[in-house]
Amino acid sequence: MMSDFGLNLENHYAQLPQDFYAKMPAEKVGAVPRLIHANPAAAALIDLDPAAFRDPKFTDVFSGHVPLEGFSPLAMVYSGHQFGVWAGQLGDGRALLIGQVRNAKGELWDIQLKGAGKTPYSRFGDGRAVMRSTIREYLASEALAALGIPTSRALAIVATGEGVRRETLEPGAVLTRLAQSHVRFGHFEHFFHRGQQDQVRVLADHVIEEYFPDMVGDHAAWYGEVVKRTAVLMAQWQAVGFAHGVMNTDNMSILGLTIDYGPYGFLDGYDPQFICNHTDEQGRYSFVNQPVIAHWNLRALALALSGLISTDTLIEKLATFEEHFGGTYHALMRAKLGLTKEMEDDNKLIGGLLALMARTKADYTLSFRNLTGEDADWLAQFGEANSEAEAWLSRYRVRTESEDLPGLNRINPKYVLRNWVAESAIRAVEDHGDVATLDRIFKLVQSPYEEHDGDEAFAAPPPPELCDLEISCSS
C-alpha cells in the first residue's frame, strides 16, 4: 500500500510465523527529536523524495515517535556465536523494523530504526544508541557503498535530546538504516539450535523466494551463493583495508552485506594484525583473520542448514570459499597496481610491496594512491627503508611501462573513513552543534576517488592528538 511520503509499503517479513519476531511500537525515546542529517542517495533507494526531509513528520517517523501508516513495526529474533562462543538468543535489542518498501525496480528494502528503545530482545540493554556510534555507522555505510562494497545504507540521523549512559553520559540519537534484508546467519542458528527444523526450512524458503528467486527449491545452490558472496565481501574488505571488528555470526548478512557497524576501522599504517576493537583481547577479529573467521561463520551456518542439505554437499560448497576469496582478492590487488596483463612474477611484486608496507607501517591507502604521483613523495612514506622501497619502485616502473597507470586513481581511493576523520565529525556535532563538518566529511566519503581541493587533510594519517583512538563494541 502507498503510505506516508509516497512509500510503497509491504510487511513481507510478517508473513513468517509469529515466533520469528515480536510486533511492537517504538519506545518514542527523547522528548523533542531533531533531524541532524539525511541522505538523498539512500532516499532514492526507496523512492523517497528528499523534499520529505523538510517535513516535520519525517523527523517524527524516523525517530520512532510516529509509525509509518500501514505497517506494524517488529523486532526480529535470532541467535549467534559471539567471539566463537554460542550465546543463544539475541535478536534486535535496539533495532526495529518500521517498514519494508517495494521500490519501482521491484526491490524490497527494509527500513530499520537503531536506537529507538527496548524490545523483548534487549536483555540488559537500554535499547538506545549514542550520537557517536550513530555518526560512525552513518558515515561508514556510505563510505563502503561509494567504494563499491555491499553494505547496509544510512538514511537519517535524529538527535533524541536525551543522555545515554555508556562509559560516560553521551547524547542519544536514532539511526535509520536501510538494507534489502537484515536476515543474518544467526536467524538460522536460532531455530536450528532450538530443534525447530521446520522453521529453518520456512526461513530458508522465504529468503530464497525474495532474494534468490533463481534458486527456489535448491537449498544447496543457495548456500553456495551465500559462500560466494561472503568470500567476495571479505576480499573487498581486505583490498581496501577495512576491518569490521565484531564478526559474530549474528553480524553476518545472508546477502553478503557489510552490516552492524561498531568498532570498525580503516587501516592507517599497514599492520596485518590490526585490531580495531579494544575489547577483542585475543585478536580474533584482527584484520588478517577476517577471511578465516568468515569461513568459520559459514561452517556455523552450514550446521544450521544440515537438515536441508547433505553434509557432503555442504562441505563441497564451503570448499569453494578459498577459490572465490583468492580469485577476487588477487584480481583486486592486481587492479590496485594497474597490472592488467598477467605476468609470472606479479604475485612476488604484490607480496613484496605488502611486506615492505608491513615492516615500515606505511599508510595503506596512500601507498597505493600515491603511485601515480611523484616518486619522491611515494618513497618518503617508507622512512629508513627508502632504498628498499626505491628498488621495489624500479621493478614496478619497469613492469608497468605498458600499463595505464593514470587509471589507478579510479581504483585506489584518496579518502577513506579513517577513525580520526569520523571522530572529527563526532566532536564537531557533539561539542559545537557543527553539522557542517559532518556534511563535509559525508560528501568526501561519498566521492572518495576525487581530489576535493581544500580537504586534503582528511586524506592524511591521524594528527598526533588523534592517534591510537580506542574503539569498543559500544561504538
Summary of the structure (lengths in Angstrom):
residues: 475
radius of gyration: 22.6
end to end distance: 36.4
largest distance: 66.9
contacts: 1618
relative contact order: 0.11
helix: 47%
strand: 16%
